[in-house]
Amino acid sequence: MTRGSRIHDELGEHFRGCPRCRDVNPEEIRLLQPPALRRSVPAPTLEALCPAGRPIYQAYLRWLAES
């Protein structure tokens, strides 16, 4: 298993089980941004995620930036 797939799996598992993070839907917000900003989300979006989901999503964003 690659590091990226582990991060992606962890993110998916968390979002399936966390209604708060699912309702925030940072992926939709991220993809609505101009292409140059799509490796981040606005600070209020990150703050709206649950305390456990925030670092998982930040790890996912770091992984996207590496690709």
URNOR-V590038 format. One record per pair of residues at least 4 apart in sequence whose C-alpha atoms are under 6 Angstrom apart, sorted by sequence separation. I is the first residue (numbers start at 1). GAP is how many residues later the second one is. If there is no record, write none. Layout:
i=(I;I)
gap=(GAP;GAP)
//
This chain:
i=(5;14;19;26;49;33;49;15;15;31;30;30;39;21)
gap=(4;4;4;4;4;5;5;6;7;7;8;11;22;28)
//
